[in-house]
Amino acid sequence: MAVNLPRGFRAGAVRAGIKPSGKPDLALLASGLPASWAYAATQNRAAAPSIHRGRALYAQGGPLRAVVVNAGNANCATGERGFRDDLLMAELAARRLGVPVEEVLTASTGVIGVPLPVEKIEASLPQIALTPTVEAFAEAILTTDLVVKVAEREVAGARIVGVAKGSGMIHPNMATMLAFLVTDAKVPQEALRASWRGVVDRTFNQVTVDGDTSTNDLALLMANGAYGEVPLGPFFEAVEEVGRELARKIARDGEGATKLMTVRVQGAATEEEARRAARAVAASALWKSALYGNDPNWGRILAALGNSGARFDPLKVEIRLQGIPLYRGGALPFDRERASQAMRAEEVEVFADLGEGPYSAEAFGCDLTEGYVRINALYTT
């Protein structure tokens, strides 16, 4: 079923010939009104020109009207040419829309170290037909993803629609993900920016597939005000729900994955320690391999918790898998075959209580399979 964008937003895509597959690979998302916006991007020091430009625009504090996305080429580690090509992509989109270039954000994803084929972008951007639905945009931004990722919520009549891509090179701060949330609610830019960082930390920065952080990822929230004002508390709750749903979809679509892993940690001394503990379990290659093999090897969970930096006394820790108690200050007797069968579900939940304080968090990951190795062994060949 088609998902309509909020009032005032349009999106579209085209086959520009950037992806070797010939699939849609150049996408445009635009607002008919200047939008307030909030932005978070990778912490990787080898960040692409699109990230450097995005940070500069963000610091200027002006409104945003559009984002243009190329999928198939990261335009990263391409020298000074990469910065010129990124700016040219923004200029071409600004010309297509008739808006100032400083109100156009760029995003790129794909292979690192290959010059951006700007001649293909220049030829194809004018062909993009903008529509009120999100599907064409959502498909065009994919790389190794198997499915599109869209989520939506409504708050007091205003709508929030989010779309994301991400499957591999996924790890907190951030990952090979592009996430775009748009709303027709009227929200002051200061409020948007004050809350967005926390939303990202609790959602997109709690996803891990393989422990590698990308050079190009970003998460964007645009509010064009076409509907009007809404209660900010419920609004940001809905924004976080959209972010969480997209984060879970990214983890479930992890390269080669057969199941989604949700890790819930409670009893931490601080919120940051709760997040770190949950991420450590979701990121553990040993535990992810056990998850794939349906092996309830809880020792790997405890070891990951102990390596997370979160404070706890192992004698106070409790671990459950699919609701089955495995450890409480020591090994518990459990039916190993029953636990293994429970792990064959499409979603597996790991629960840990650290017994140290009132804080909790969750993280999202997936199992580690031969499929992941095959995909990444042949990625550029």
C-alpha positions as CSV (number, residue, x, y, z in Angstrom):
1,M,0.0,0.0,0.0
2,A,1.4,3.4,-1.0
3,V,2.4,5.7,1.9
4,N,1.6,9.4,1.3
5,L,4.0,12.0,2.5
6,P,2.9,14.7,4.9
7,R,1.4,17.9,3.5
8,G,3.8,19.9,1.4
9,F,6.3,17.1,0.7
10,R,7.0,15.4,-2.6
11,A,9.5,12.8,-3.6
12,G,10.7,10.8,-6.6
13,A,13.5,8.9,-8.1
14,V,15.1,7.8,-11.4
15,R,17.5,5.3,-12.9
16,A,20.7,7.3,-13.4
17,G,23.0,4.4,-14.2
18,I,25.0,4.7,-10.9
19,K,24.1,1.3,-9.6
20,P,25.5,-1.6,-11.7
21,S,22.2,-3.3,-11.3
22,G,20.4,-0.6,-13.3
23,K,17.9,-0.1,-10.5
24,P,16.7,3.3,-9.4
25,D,19.6,5.1,-7.8
26,L,19.0,8.9,-7.7
27,A,16.3,10.3,-5.4
28,L,14.9,13.7,-4.5
29,L,12.8,14.7,-1.4
30,A,11.4,18.2,-1.4
31,S,9.2,20.5,0.7
32,G,7.1,23.2,-0.8
33,L,7.7,25.3,2.3
34,P,11.0,26.1,4.1
35,A,11.4,23.5,6.8
36,S,13.1,23.6,10.2
37,W,15.4,20.6,10.6
38,A,17.6,18.6,12.8
39,Y,20.5,16.5,11.8
40,A,22.9,13.8,13.1
41,A,25.7,12.2,11.1
42,T,28.6,9.7,11.3
43,Q,31.4,10.1,13.8
44,N,33.8,8.4,11.3
45,R,36.9,10.7,10.7
46,A,36.9,9.6,7.1
47,A,33.5,11.2,6.5
48,A,32.4,11.9,3.0
49,P,32.0,15.4,1.5
50,S,28.2,15.2,1.8
51,I,28.7,14.9,5.6
52,H,31.1,17.8,5.8
53,R,28.7,20.0,3.8
54,G,25.7,18.9,5.8
55,R,27.4,19.9,9.1
56,A,28.3,23.3,7.6
57,L,24.7,24.0,6.5
58,Y,23.5,22.8,9.9
59,A,25.8,25.2,11.7
60,Q,24.5,28.1,9.6
61,G,21.0,27.5,11.0
62,G,19.0,28.3,7.9
63,P,15.9,26.4,6.7
64,L,16.0,23.3,4.5
65,R,13.9,22.6,1.4
66,A,15.2,19.4,-0.1
67,V,17.6,16.5,0.1
68,V,19.1,14.8,-3.0
69,V,20.4,11.2,-2.6
70,N,22.7,9.1,-4.8
71,A,22.8,5.4,-4.0
72,G,25.6,3.3,-5.5
73,N,28.5,5.7,-5.0
74,A,29.7,7.0,-1.6
75,N,31.7,9.8,-3.1
76,C,34.1,9.3,-0.2
77,A,37.9,9.4,-0.3
78,T,37.8,11.0,-3.8
79,G,39.9,14.0,-2.9
80,E,39.1,17.6,-3.7
81,R,37.0,16.5,-6.7
82,G,34.6,14.7,-4.3
83,F,33.8,18.1,-2.6
84,R,33.2,19.8,-5.9
85,D,31.0,16.9,-7.2
86,D,29.0,17.0,-4.0
87,L,28.3,20.7,-4.4
88,L,27.5,20.2,-8.0
89,M,24.9,17.6,-7.1
90,A,23.3,20.1,-4.7
91,E,23.4,22.8,-7.3
92,L,21.7,20.6,-9.9
93,A,18.9,19.7,-7.4
94,A,18.5,23.4,-6.4
95,R,18.1,24.3,-10.1
96,R,15.6,21.5,-10.6
97,L,13.5,22.8,-7.7
98,G,14.1,26.5,-8.1
99,V,15.4,26.9,-4.5
100,P,18.7,28.3,-3.1
101,V,21.5,25.7,-3.1
102,E,22.1,26.3,0.7
103,E,18.6,24.9,1.3
104,V,19.5,21.5,-0.4
105,L,21.1,18.7,1.6
106,T,23.1,16.0,-0.1
107,A,23.5,12.3,0.8
108,S,25.5,9.5,-0.9
109,T,25.9,5.8,-0.2
110,G,27.7,3.0,-1.9
111,V,31.3,2.1,-2.8
112,I,34.1,4.2,-1.3
113,G,36.9,5.6,-3.4
114,V,35.2,5.8,-6.8
115,P,34.6,9.3,-8.4
116,L,30.9,10.3,-8.5
117,P,29.6,10.1,-12.1
118,V,28.1,13.7,-12.0
119,E,27.4,13.6,-15.7
120,K,24.8,10.9,-15.1
121,I,23.3,12.9,-12.2
122,E,23.2,16.0,-14.4
123,A,21.4,14.2,-17.2
124,S,18.9,12.4,-14.9
125,L,17.9,14.9,-12.2
126,P,15.5,16.8,-14.5
127,Q,13.7,13.6,-15.2
128,I,12.7,12.9,-11.6
129,A,8.9,13.2,-11.3
130,L,7.9,14.3,-7.8
131,T,4.8,12.7,-6.3
132,P,3.0,12.7,-2.9
133,T,4.1,9.1,-2.2
134,V,7.3,7.9,-0.7
135,E,7.8,4.5,-2.3
136,A,10.0,5.5,-5.3
137,F,12.3,7.4,-3.0
138,A,12.5,4.6,-0.5
139,E,13.5,2.1,-3.2
140,A,16.1,4.3,-4.9
141,I,18.1,4.9,-1.7
142,L,18.8,1.1,-1.1
143,T,22.1,-0.6,-1.7
144,T,22.5,-4.1,-0.3
145,D,19.1,-3.8,1.4
146,L,16.5,-6.5,0.5
147,V,13.4,-4.5,1.5
148,V,12.3,-0.8,1.7
149,K,11.9,0.6,5.2
150,V,9.1,3.0,5.9
151,A,7.2,4.0,9.1
152,E,4.5,6.5,9.9
153,R,2.6,8.0,12.8
154,E,0.0,10.7,13.4
155,V,-0.1,13.3,16.2
156,A,-3.1,15.5,16.7
157,G,-3.8,15.6,12.9
158,A,-0.2,16.1,11.8
159,R,1.7,13.2,10.2
160,I,5.3,11.9,10.5
161,V,6.7,9.7,7.8
162,G,10.1,8.1,8.0
163,V,12.2,6.2,5.4
164,A,15.6,4.6,5.8
165,K,18.2,2.4,4.2
166,G,20.7,0.2,5.9
167,S,21.8,-3.4,5.9
168,G,25.5,-3.7,6.3
169,M,28.4,-1.6,7.8
170,I,25.9,-0.9,10.6
171,H,27.2,0.1,14.1
172,P,26.4,2.9,16.5
173,N,27.7,6.5,15.9
174,M,26.2,5.8,13.3
175,A,26.1,3.2,10.6
176,T,25.7,2.8,6.8
177,M,22.2,4.1,7.2
178,L,20.4,7.0,5.7
179,A,17.3,8.0,7.6
180,F,14.9,10.8,6.6
181,L,11.9,11.7,8.8
182,V,9.5,14.4,7.5
183,T,6.5,16.0,9.2
184,D,3.9,18.7,8.5
185,A,3.8,19.7,12.1
186,K,5.0,23.2,13.0
187,V,8.0,22.8,15.4
188,P,10.5,25.5,16.3
189,Q,14.0,24.6,15.1
190,E,15.4,25.0,18.6
191,A,13.0,22.4,19.9
192,L,13.6,20.1,17.0
193,R,17.4,20.2,17.5
194,A,17.2,19.9,21.2
195,S,15.3,16.6,21.1
196,W,16.7,15.0,18.0
197,R,20.0,14.0,19.4
198,G,18.4,12.0,22.2
199,V,16.0,10.3,19.7
200,V,18.9,9.2,17.5
201,D,20.9,7.9,20.5
202,R,18.0,5.8,21.7
203,T,17.1,4.5,18.2
204,F,19.5,4.6,15.3
205,N,22.6,4.6,17.5
206,Q,21.3,1.4,19.1
207,V,21.5,-0.6,15.9
208,T,24.4,-2.9,15.1
209,V,24.9,-5.5,12.4
210,D,28.6,-6.0,12.0
211,G,30.6,-3.5,14.1
212,D,31.6,-1.2,11.3
213,T,30.7,2.5,11.3
214,S,30.2,4.1,7.9
215,T,31.6,7.2,6.4
216,N,28.4,8.5,4.9
217,D,25.4,7.9,7.3
218,L,23.0,10.5,8.5
219,A,19.6,10.9,10.2
220,L,17.5,13.9,9.2
221,L,14.2,15.3,10.6
222,M,12.4,18.0,8.6
223,A,9.3,19.9,9.8
224,N,7.6,22.2,7.3
225,G,4.7,23.4,9.4
226,A,2.1,22.9,6.7
227,Y,-0.4,21.4,9.2
228,G,0.3,23.7,12.2
229,E,1.3,23.4,15.8
230,V,0.9,20.2,17.8
231,P,1.7,19.3,21.4
232,L,5.4,18.8,21.5
233,G,5.5,16.0,24.1
234,P,3.3,13.6,22.1
235,F,5.0,14.8,18.9
236,F,8.5,13.7,20.0
237,E,7.2,10.5,21.4
238,A,5.8,9.7,17.9
239,V,9.1,10.7,16.3
240,E,10.9,8.3,18.5
241,E,8.4,5.5,17.6
242,V,9.1,6.1,13.9
243,G,12.9,6.0,14.6
244,R,12.6,2.9,16.6
245,E,10.5,1.1,14.0
246,L,13.0,2.0,11.3
247,A,16.0,1.0,13.5
248,R,14.4,-2.5,14.0
249,K,13.8,-2.8,10.2
250,I,17.4,-2.0,9.5
251,A,18.6,-4.7,12.0
252,R,16.1,-7.3,10.6
253,D,17.4,-6.6,7.1
254,G,21.0,-7.0,8.2
255,E,23.2,-8.5,5.4
256,G,22.7,-12.3,5.4
257,A,20.5,-12.2,8.6
258,T,17.9,-14.7,9.3
259,K,16.5,-13.2,12.5
260,L,16.1,-9.9,14.4
261,M,17.7,-9.7,17.9
262,T,16.3,-7.3,20.5
263,V,18.5,-6.8,23.6
264,R,16.8,-5.2,26.6
265,V,18.9,-4.2,29.6
266,Q,17.6,-2.9,32.9
267,G,19.1,-2.2,36.3
268,A,22.0,-0.1,35.0
269,A,23.6,2.7,37.0
270,T,23.2,5.3,34.2
271,E,21.3,5.5,30.9
272,E,24.5,5.6,29.0
273,E,25.7,2.4,30.7
274,A,22.4,0.7,29.9
275,R,22.8,1.6,26.2
276,R,26.4,0.4,26.1
277,A,25.6,-2.9,27.7
278,A,22.7,-3.6,25.3
279,R,24.8,-2.6,22.3
280,A,27.7,-4.8,23.4
281,V,25.5,-7.9,23.4
282,A,23.9,-7.0,20.1
283,A,27.4,-6.5,18.6
284,S,29.1,-9.6,19.9
285,A,30.3,-11.7,17.0
286,L,30.4,-14.7,19.3
287,W,26.8,-14.3,20.5
288,K,25.6,-13.4,17.0
289,S,27.1,-16.6,15.7
290,A,25.4,-18.6,18.6
291,L,22.1,-16.9,17.7
292,Y,22.4,-18.1,14.1
293,G,23.1,-21.7,15.4
294,N,20.2,-21.5,17.9
295,D,22.8,-22.2,20.7
296,P,21.6,-20.8,24.1
297,N,25.2,-20.1,25.1
298,W,24.5,-17.5,27.8
299,G,28.2,-17.2,28.7
300,R,28.7,-15.2,25.6
301,I,26.0,-12.7,26.7
302,L,27.6,-12.3,30.1
303,A,31.0,-11.9,28.6
304,A,29.7,-9.1,26.3
305,L,28.1,-7.4,29.2
306,G,31.3,-7.5,31.1
307,N,33.2,-6.0,28.2
308,S,30.8,-3.1,27.7
309,G,32.1,-0.8,30.4
310,A,28.8,-0.9,32.3
311,R,29.3,-1.4,36.1
312,F,27.8,-4.5,37.7
313,D,28.5,-7.4,40.1
314,P,28.1,-10.7,38.2
315,L,26.5,-12.2,41.4
316,K,23.6,-9.7,40.9
317,V,23.1,-10.2,37.2
318,E,20.1,-12.0,35.7
319,I,19.9,-13.1,32.1
320,R,16.9,-14.4,30.2
321,L,16.6,-15.6,26.6
322,Q,13.1,-15.6,25.0
323,G,11.8,-15.3,28.5
324,I,13.7,-18.4,29.7
325,P,15.8,-17.8,32.8
326,L,19.4,-18.9,32.1
327,Y,21.5,-17.1,34.7
328,R,20.9,-15.4,38.1
329,G,24.2,-14.8,39.9
330,G,25.2,-18.2,38.6
331,A,24.1,-20.8,36.1
332,L,20.4,-21.9,36.3
333,P,19.1,-25.3,35.3
334,F,17.2,-25.0,32.0
335,D,16.0,-27.2,29.1
336,R,18.7,-26.6,26.5
337,E,16.6,-28.1,23.7
338,R,13.6,-26.0,24.6
339,A,15.7,-22.9,24.6
340,S,17.3,-23.8,21.3
341,Q,13.8,-24.3,19.7
342,A,12.7,-20.9,21.1
343,M,15.7,-19.3,19.3
344,R,14.4,-20.4,15.9
345,A,11.8,-17.5,16.0
346,E,12.1,-14.6,13.5
347,E,12.8,-12.3,16.5
348,V,14.8,-13.3,19.6
349,E,14.8,-11.3,22.8
350,V,17.8,-11.1,25.2
351,F,17.0,-9.7,28.6
352,A,19.6,-8.7,31.2
353,D,19.2,-7.1,34.6
354,L,22.4,-5.6,35.9
355,G,21.1,-5.0,39.4
356,E,22.9,-1.7,39.8
357,G,20.3,1.1,39.3
358,P,17.0,2.4,37.7
359,Y,18.1,2.8,34.1
360,S,17.2,0.7,31.0
361,A,17.8,0.7,27.3
362,E,17.4,-1.6,24.3
363,A,19.5,-2.4,21.2
364,F,18.8,-4.1,17.9
365,G,20.9,-6.5,15.9
366,C,20.8,-9.7,14.0
367,D,22.5,-13.1,13.7
368,L,25.9,-13.5,11.9
369,T,25.7,-15.9,9.0
370,E,27.7,-17.2,6.0
371,G,25.5,-14.9,3.9
372,Y,27.1,-11.9,5.5
373,V,30.6,-13.1,4.5
374,R,29.5,-13.9,0.9
375,I,27.9,-10.5,0.4
376,N,31.0,-8.6,1.7
377,A,33.6,-10.9,0.1
378,L,32.2,-10.0,-3.3
379,Y,31.0,-6.4,-2.7
380,T,33.2,-4.7,-5.3
381,T,33.9,-7.7,-7.6
